[in-house]
């Protein structure tokens, strides 16, 4: 591995780290409250009560969370 490969790898790791920190900050915000209902911050759909009970403070519905984890 030469110097350019090392620099490219360090840049990739730094970018991934920044994305993980940004996602973690978003996840700590909790749901958006619309008309007294906890809703997903991505799509705006209500978050099911069972999900809220299982993961207190969750801010994304299951579909949006799965989409985020797949990307």
Secondary structure, DSSP 8 states (H G I E B T S, - for coil): --HHHHHHHHHHHHHHHHHHHHHHHHHTT--EEETTEEE-TTT--B--HHHHHHSTT--S-HHHHHHHHH-
